[in-house]
Structure formats: C-alpha cells, structure tokens
Amino acid sequence: MEAAESICRAGKGSTVEDGNHLDDWVPQTEADRNSIRGELRRMLTDRLFRNSTRYPQLLQYVVEETLAGREAYLKERTLGIAVFSRAPDYDTNQDTIVRLTAGEIRKRIAQFYHQSDEATAVQIDLRPGSYVPVFRRLTQKNTEKQPSGTEVELPHRLPENQLEPDPALPLAKEPGSEAPAKIVGASITQAVEPSTSADDKSARGFMSPPRWLWMGAAALILISTITFALWYQNQAAMAADRQLWEPFLDDPGQVHLVIADLSATVSQTNPSPDLANLLRMGEIVNYRDILAQTEVVAFLARHNKPLSLVLSTRATYTELQRSPSVLIGGLDNLWTMRVTSGLRFYFAHRDATSLFYIEDRQHPASGGWGVDLALPEGRLTEDYAIVARVFDQTTGQPVIVVAGLGANGTNAAAQFLLNPARTAELAAHAPREWRHMNMEAVLRTQILDNHAGPPQLISCYFW
C-alpha cells in the first residue's frame, strides 16, 4: 500500500489509521460533544467545505442534531425543510437537493481524511444510505500475542543512515537452545555468544524490556495527548465564554433578569375585548421565554451570582443603571426594543403586515432577516435572533440582550450565549481582549415541530 493512503476500511464500525483503531463511538459528556464540534470546525474551515454554502450547512446541522439526541428527525424531507427552506409538502423525488448534497459531503469527508496529515482523536463520517453522522474515537491497536522473553519490539526504526542487519552475522541464541532468537524491529544486530552467567542474564534483561512496557508507555503517551487536546480545546471555549460573561460575573452586585411581559402587546395590536382585559392584568409571559430565563438562572447559579427577576413592564431605568442586566425576549420586551433601537442590528416591522425583521443599519438595502409571525404553528420553519452585550454610556453597566423575533429565536439565543462552544465561534471573529467591548450578533435557527434547532451565527459586530 502506498504511503499516501493513510486510511483504509477494517470492517463495519472500525477504521485503521497509523496502527490505531478509530471505533464507532457515542459521545456521552459535554466534553465528548465539544471534541466532536472541534473536529467539525476543523473540517468546515478546510478548502473542501469552506467554499460551499450547502455542504457545511447540512453537515453542521446533522452533527448538532445528533449530538442533541434528535437523530430520529434526520430524514430527507425534514432536512429539506429545515436546512434548505423547502416547503413542508415539497416533492423529494423532483427536488433531490438533500440526497445530492449528502452524497457530495461523503466524498469530501473521504478526501478530507485521505489528505489530512494531522492525527485526530475523533472523526466524523456520513455513511451511505443514512443522514445520521457516525462518530469515531481513537483506540490503540493491540492484535499481537505476548512475545517470548527474547523478542523485543523497538518503538521506532533507527535512522536510515545506520546499518541494516548483516545476514552473515549469527543471531543471538537462548542459553541451552540451538534455535536462533528473533529480534523484531531492530536495525542493527551483533553476534552474541551463549552465556549462562548471572551477570550476562541481568545485562540481557536490562537491554531487553518486555513489550508490555513499550505498549504501556505508548498507551500513556496517547492518552496524555488526547487528554491535553481535549483540555486545550475546552480551555479555549471556556476562555471565550469568560470573555463574554466576565463583566457580569466580576460585578459585586446582583444581576437583573428582565423578561418580556405580554401585556405590553395590548397597545400594539387589536385583540378581542376579553383577551385585552386578560393581557392588561399583566404578569403573562411566553413559555419559551421562561425556558431561556431558566437557562440563564442556572448559569448564574453555577457561578454563585445573586440575581433578581422582574417583568419588563415593572423594571425601571434607575434599577437597570445600578447593576448588570439580562433582557430576555424581543418584540414584547420594551427594554430590549429601547436598547437595540440605536444599534446596528435592530428589530423592525413592515407596516400593515405581519412581517417582522432584523434590519442591518449599515446595509439597509439588504432587506434584513425576517419572518411572518402570523403563520400558524407548524408553518414557521425558521426564526432569527439578536444577541448583544452593550455597556451603558453613563454608568458603564453591561446589558445582555437575548431576543428573537419569535419565542423560538429567543430560546436559540439563550442556547448560543450559554454554550462555550458557540461563544467560541463568536470569539473567532472578535478582536483580541473583547471582554470590555460592545458586541452584537444575528443568529438563525431552524424550527422543527415548533422547537428551535441549533443556533447559527450569520453576522456579528464589535465596537
């Protein structure tokens, strides 16, 4: 086999690479899932994927859905709707975009690992006939039996400028035996006269350590290398997470969590009299806004950070000036609308329609990113969100915005801000030491069965 062929099949569920096995593996911990995300980022930045829109989009989606335990939804029609924005009733026989894209991804994955010179602890594959990715983890190959005491396998070959074994020289023999002893892997052999002295046995034992010792050392090095790689990747993600949240965690005071009050929509819509009376009572919130708030509360609790919860209709500017704040909810949260109204990315509504948008002030001609919030449940296939961290110009207090056009967008925004692997994506576009800078980003999420999919970063801005 030529040296360039670094990967070959070894039966179902196993790949052999450089003397090691890559076995099928199901990530169990967040560290395991982050290692898969790191390998995914490495693939998507390669020339085989980065110059395309469709291939990274589909591969990232199926990987994230599998890591989230939603692989049962990875069917052709579902992927066409979620990834490529096809209508729910589109004809998969006429429109084969999912099949064609998946086939091309399989080819590019094979090329990627074929040409890669970098050894990886994990790999991602997409087998024919399935849209569920397969994950593999490196395990040490161990297929040979324990050798006799006279067989020595060196960990590597000697340099090429040293001598090869001379066939004219006799091999070393075991004491009391006429059969020559084998020396495996050595590049130079010397003639050794049989000897039964205690000193000679001791010397030969010292020079010929058992193979299990070499194997143990190799396994220890391999485990240490993988552990360090995972630790380094996790530290990089945590560093990005720290840069984002540090102004909140280092502040000695409590954090205000301001959640949208649906009663604020009374003045913006024309509900029925009964609904209007109900909304005017206040203290009505969206279920998915509560999910987002719960995740933020859990995050702050893990960092022993005191907090207070307040409805957007009850919060005052004086309170928000005194301590850091997290604004949850978009169109129904009046404080979110106030904070984002002067930013580059802001919420907008097209008059006399149910279309709501996130507009880009620097590129108004682009049309922004919008959804029709009047669509019935099940017809809305995507949502957009703004995440932002802004420092108050007067008090210097930081404010974080977690806001979608719809409630699914808000939920996706919370997932993005509270996942170190996601904030690492944001940090990749950020200036050095951005912990005290203003930041704003736009996210996109696919909606399946009225649940938000993994958030995708589509634009960001630092100042």
C-alpha positions in Angstrom: 0.0 0.0 0.0 1.3 3.4 -0.9 2.3 5.8 1.9 -0.3 8.4 0.8 -3.2 6.0 1.6 -3.5 6.8 5.3 -7.0 5.4 5.9 -8.4 2.0 5.0 -11.6 0.2 6.0 -11.3 -2.6 8.5 -14.8 -4.0 8.7 -18.0 -2.3 9.8 -17.6 0.3 12.6 -13.8 0.4 12.6 -11.1 2.4 10.7 -7.4 1.8 11.0 -5.0 4.7 10.9 -1.3 4.5 11.6 -1.6 1.4 13.6 -4.5 2.6 15.7 -8.3 1.9 15.6 -11.0 4.5 15.2 -14.0 2.8 16.6 -17.7 3.8 16.4 -18.4 5.9 19.5 -21.4 7.7 21.0 -20.4 10.9 22.9 -21.7 10.9 26.4 -20.4 14.0 28.1 -20.3 17.7 27.2 -16.5 17.4 26.8 -17.1 14.5 24.3 -19.6 16.6 22.4 -17.2 19.6 22.3 -14.5 17.3 20.9 -16.8 16.5 18.0 -17.7 20.1 17.5 -13.9 20.9 17.4 -13.4 18.3 14.7 -16.4 19.7 12.8 -14.9 23.2 12.9 -11.6 21.8 11.6 -13.5 20.2 8.6 -15.6 23.2 7.8 -12.6 25.5 7.6 -10.9 23.2 5.1 -11.0 24.2 1.4 -13.2 21.2 0.6 -16.0 22.7 2.6 -15.4 26.4 3.2 -16.0 27.5 -0.4 -19.5 26.0 -0.4 -22.7 27.0 1.4 -24.8 23.8 1.1 -22.2 21.3 2.3 -21.2 23.0 5.6 -24.9 23.9 6.3 -26.1 20.3 6.0 -23.1 18.7 7.8 -23.2 21.1 10.7 -27.0 20.6 11.1 -26.9 16.8 11.2 -24.0 16.7 13.6 -25.6 19.2 16.0 -28.9 17.4 15.9 -27.2 14.0 16.6 -25.3 15.5 19.5 -28.6 16.8 20.8 -30.1 13.3 20.6 -32.5 14.2 17.8 -31.1 11.9 15.2 -34.6 10.4 14.7 -35.6 13.6 12.9 -32.8 13.3 10.3 -34.9 12.3 7.3 -34.7 13.6 3.8 -37.9 15.6 3.9 -37.2 17.1 7.3 -33.7 18.1 6.2 -35.0 19.7 3.1 -37.4 21.8 5.1 -35.0 22.6 8.0 -31.8 23.2 6.1 -32.8 24.2 2.6 -36.0 26.0 3.4 -38.2 23.8 1.2 -42.0 23.9 1.6 -43.3 21.2 4.0 -45.1 19.4 1.1 -42.2 19.6 -1.4 -41.6 16.6 -3.7 -38.4 14.8 -2.7 -38.4 12.8 -6.0 -38.4 16.0 -8.0 -36.2 18.0 -5.7 -33.2 15.9 -4.7 -31.1 18.6 -3.0 -30.7 16.6 0.2 -29.5 13.4 -1.5 -27.1 15.2 -3.8 -25.7 17.3 -1.0 -25.2 14.4 1.3 -23.5 12.3 -1.5 -21.1 15.2 -2.1 -20.4 15.5 1.6 -19.5 11.8 1.8 -17.0 12.3 -1.0 -15.5 15.4 0.6 -15.2 13.7 4.1 -13.3 10.8 2.5 -11.0 13.3 0.7 -10.5 15.3 3.9 -9.3 12.4 5.9 -7.3 10.9 3.0 -5.2 14.1 2.5 -5.0 15.2 6.2 -1.6 15.0 7.7 -2.9 15.8 11.2 -3.7 12.9 13.5 -7.1 13.4 15.2 -8.5 11.8 18.3 -12.1 11.8 16.8 -13.5 11.6 13.3 -16.9 12.3 11.7 -18.4 10.2 8.9 -21.7 10.1 7.0 -22.4 6.5 5.8 -24.2 5.8 2.5 -28.0 5.4 3.0 -28.2 7.4 6.2 -28.3 11.1 7.2 -27.2 10.3 10.7 -23.4 11.0 11.2 -21.1 8.4 12.7 -18.5 9.5 15.3 -15.3 7.5 15.8 -12.8 7.7 18.6 -9.1 6.7 18.5 -8.2 3.5 20.4 -4.8 1.8 20.4 -4.4 -1.3 18.2 -3.4 -4.5 20.1 -3.7 -7.5 17.8 -0.4 -9.4 18.6 0.1 -12.0 21.3 2.5 -11.5 24.2 6.0 -12.3 22.8 8.6 -14.6 24.4 11.2 -13.1 26.7 13.8 -13.0 23.8 11.5 -11.0 21.4 12.0 -7.2 21.5 9.9 -4.7 19.5 11.5 -1.2 19.5 9.2 1.8 19.4 10.6 3.1 16.1 13.2 2.4 13.4 16.7 3.7 13.7 17.7 6.5 11.3 18.3 5.5 7.7 22.0 6.3 7.9 22.6 3.5 10.4 23.4 -0.1 9.4 20.9 -2.7 8.4 21.3 -6.3 9.8 24.2 -8.2 8.3 22.9 -11.6 7.2 26.4 -13.0 7.6 26.3 -12.4 11.4 24.6 -15.1 13.6 21.6 -14.1 15.7 21.7 -14.3 19.4 20.6 -17.6 20.8 18.8 -18.5 24.0 21.0 -20.3 26.6 20.8 -24.0 26.1 18.9 -23.7 22.8 20.1 -24.2 19.2 17.2 -22.2 17.7 18.1 -18.6 16.9 16.2 -16.0 18.9 14.3 -13.4 17.0 15.0 -9.6 17.2 11.9 -7.7 15.8 12.1 -4.1 14.6 15.9 -3.7 15.3 18.1 -2.1 12.6 21.4 -3.5 13.7 22.3 -7.0 15.0 25.5 -8.2 16.7 26.8 -11.7 17.3 26.3 -12.8 20.9 27.9 -15.9 22.4 25.6 -18.0 24.6 26.2 -17.4 28.2 24.6 -18.6 31.4 26.3 -16.3 33.9 24.1 -14.3 36.2 25.7 -11.1 35.1 25.0 -11.8 31.5 21.4 -12.7 32.2 21.0 -9.4 34.2 22.5 -7.4 31.4 20.4 -9.1 28.7 17.2 -8.5 30.8 18.2 -4.8 31.2 18.7 -4.3 27.5 15.5 -6.2 26.5 12.5 -4.8 28.4 9.2 -6.7 27.9 7.0 -5.5 25.1 4.1 -4.7 27.5 6.3 -1.9 28.9 6.6 -0.3 25.5 2.9 -0.8 24.9 2.1 0.8 28.3 4.3 3.7 27.6 2.8 4.2 24.1 -0.7 4.0 25.6 0.2 6.5 28.3 1.5 8.9 25.7 -1.6 8.5 23.5 -4.0 9.1 26.4 -2.0 12.1 27.6 -2.0 13.6 24.1 -5.8 13.1 23.7 -6.5 14.4 27.2 -4.3 17.5 26.5 -6.0 18.2 23.2 -9.5 17.9 24.7 -8.4 20.1 27.7 -6.9 22.7 25.4 -10.0 22.8 23.2 -12.2 23.1 26.3 -10.0 25.8 27.8 -10.2 27.8 24.5 -14.0 27.5 24.6 -14.1 28.5 28.3 -11.9 31.5 27.6 -14.4 32.7 25.0 -17.2 32.1 27.5 -15.3 34.0 30.1 -14.7 37.0 27.8 -18.4 37.3 27.2 -19.7 36.9 30.8 -16.8 38.3 32.8 -18.3 41.8 33.3 -21.4 40.2 34.8 -19.5 37.6 37.0 -17.0 40.1 38.3 -19.5 42.7 39.3 -20.2 42.5 43.1 -23.9 43.3 42.8 -26.8 41.2 41.6 -27.9 40.7 38.0 -31.4 41.8 36.9 -33.2 39.4 34.6 -35.9 41.3 32.7 -38.4 39.1 30.9 -41.0 40.2 28.4 -44.5 40.9 29.7 -47.1 40.0 27.0 -49.4 42.7 28.4 -47.2 45.2 26.6 -48.7 44.0 23.3 -52.1 45.4 24.1 -51.1 48.8 22.8 -49.6 47.4 19.6 -52.4 45.0 18.4 -56.1 44.9 18.4 -57.0 41.8 20.4 -60.6 40.8 21.4 -62.0 42.6 24.4 -61.7 39.5 26.6 -58.1 39.0 25.6 -57.3 42.6 26.1 -58.7 42.5 29.6 -56.6 39.4 30.4 -53.4 41.0 29.0 -53.9 44.2 30.9 -53.7 42.2 34.1 -50.0 41.8 33.4 -47.7 39.1 34.6 -48.2 36.9 31.4 -45.1 35.5 29.9 -44.2 33.2 27.0 -43.3 29.6 27.8 -40.2 29.6 25.7 -39.0 32.9 27.2 -39.3 31.1 30.5 -37.1 28.3 29.2 -34.5 30.9 28.1 -34.7 32.6 31.5 -34.3 29.2 33.3 -31.1 28.5 31.4 -29.7 31.9 32.4 -30.7 31.5 36.0 -29.0 28.0 36.1 -25.8 29.5 34.6 -25.6 32.4 37.1 -26.4 30.0 40.0 -23.4 27.8 38.9 -21.2 30.9 39.3 -22.8 31.8 42.7 -24.1 35.0 41.2 -27.1 36.7 43.0 -30.0 37.7 40.8 -33.4 39.3 40.7 -36.3 38.6 38.3 -38.5 41.4 37.0 -41.1 41.8 34.3 -40.3 44.3 31.5 -43.4 46.4 32.4 -42.2 46.7 36.0 -38.5 47.4 35.5 -37.2 51.0 35.8 -34.3 52.7 34.2 -32.9 53.5 37.7 -32.8 49.8 38.6 -31.0 48.9 35.3 -28.4 51.6 35.9 -27.4 50.1 39.3 -26.3 46.6 38.2 -25.8 44.4 35.1 -29.0 43.3 33.3 -30.1 40.5 31.0 -33.0 41.3 28.8 -35.0 38.2 27.7 -37.5 38.5 24.8 -37.6 40.6 21.7 -40.7 42.4 20.3 -42.6 42.1 23.6 -39.8 43.4 25.8 -39.9 47.2 25.7 -36.4 47.4 27.3 -35.0 45.2 24.5 -36.6 47.4 21.9 -35.1 50.5 23.6 -31.6 49.1 23.9 -31.5 47.8 20.3 -33.2 50.7 18.6 -29.9 52.6 18.2 -27.7 49.6 17.4 -26.5 48.3 14.1 -28.9 45.3 14.1 -32.4 46.2 15.3 -36.0 45.0 15.2 -38.4 46.4 12.6 -42.0 45.9 11.4 -43.3 46.3 7.9 -46.5 48.4 8.2 -49.9 46.7 7.6 -48.2 43.3 7.5 -47.3 40.6 10.0 -43.7 40.6 8.7 -41.1 41.4 11.4 -37.4 41.8 10.6 -34.0 42.3 12.0 -32.5 45.1 10.0 -28.9 46.0 9.3 -28.4 49.7 9.7 -25.1 49.6 7.7 -26.7 47.7 4.8 -30.3 48.8 4.6 -30.7 47.7 1.0 -30.1 44.0 2.0 -33.6 43.7 3.4 -32.6 42.2 6.7 -33.8 38.9 8.0 -37.5 38.4 8.5 -40.3 36.0 9.3 -44.1 36.2 9.1 -45.3 35.8 12.7 -48.9 35.4 11.6 -48.2 31.9 10.2 -49.9 29.1 12.1 -47.9 26.8 14.4 -46.1 24.2 12.2 -45.7 26.5 9.2 -43.0 28.7 10.6 -39.7 27.0 9.6 -37.1 29.4 10.8 -36.5 32.3 13.3 -33.9 34.9 13.8 -32.5 36.5 17.0 -30.2 39.2 18.2 -27.7 38.6 21.0 -25.8 41.7 22.2 -23.7 42.9 25.1 -23.8 46.7 25.5 -22.2 48.9 28.2 -24.3 51.8 29.4 -22.6 55.0 28.4 -23.4 56.7 31.6 -23.0 54.0 34.3 -20.8 51.5 32.5 -23.1 48.7 33.5 -23.3 45.9 31.0 -26.6 44.8 29.4 -27.0 41.5 27.6 -29.8 41.1 25.1 -31.3 37.6 24.4 -34.0 38.3 21.9 -35.7 36.5 19.0 -38.3 37.7 16.5 -40.3 34.8 17.8 -40.0 32.9 21.1 -38.1 30.1 19.4 -35.5 32.7 18.4 -35.2 33.8 22.0 -34.7 30.2 23.1 -32.0 29.7 20.4 -30.2 32.9 21.5 -30.0 31.6 25.1 -28.5 28.3 23.8 -25.9 30.3 21.9 -24.9 32.6 24.8 -24.7 29.8 27.4 -22.7 27.2 25.3 -18.9 27.7 25.4 -18.5 26.0 22.0 -20.9 28.6 20.5 -19.3 31.6 22.2 -16.0 30.3 20.8 -17.4 30.8 17.3 -18.2 34.4 18.2 -14.7 34.9 19.7 -13.2 33.6 16.5 -14.5 36.8 14.8 -13.7 39.2 17.7 -10.8 41.5 18.3 -8.3 40.5 21.0 -9.4 41.2 24.5 -13.0 42.0 23.6 -14.3 41.4 27.2 -14.9 45.2 27.7 -16.2 45.9 24.1 -19.7 46.2 22.9 -20.9 43.3 20.8 -23.9 42.4 18.7 -24.7 39.4 16.6 -27.5 37.9 14.5 -28.5 34.3 14.7 -30.6 32.0 12.7 -32.4 28.8 13.8 -34.5 26.2 12.1 -37.8 25.2 13.6 -38.9 21.6 13.7 -42.1 20.6 15.4 -42.2 24.1 17.0 -38.8 23.6 18.6 -35.7 25.6 17.9 -32.8 23.9 16.3 -29.1 24.7 16.9 -28.4 28.4 16.6 -26.3 29.5 13.6 -24.1 32.7 13.7 -24.8 34.7 10.5 -23.4 38.1 11.3 -21.6 39.9 14.2 -20.2 43.4 15.0 -17.8 44.6 17.7 -17.1 48.2 18.7 
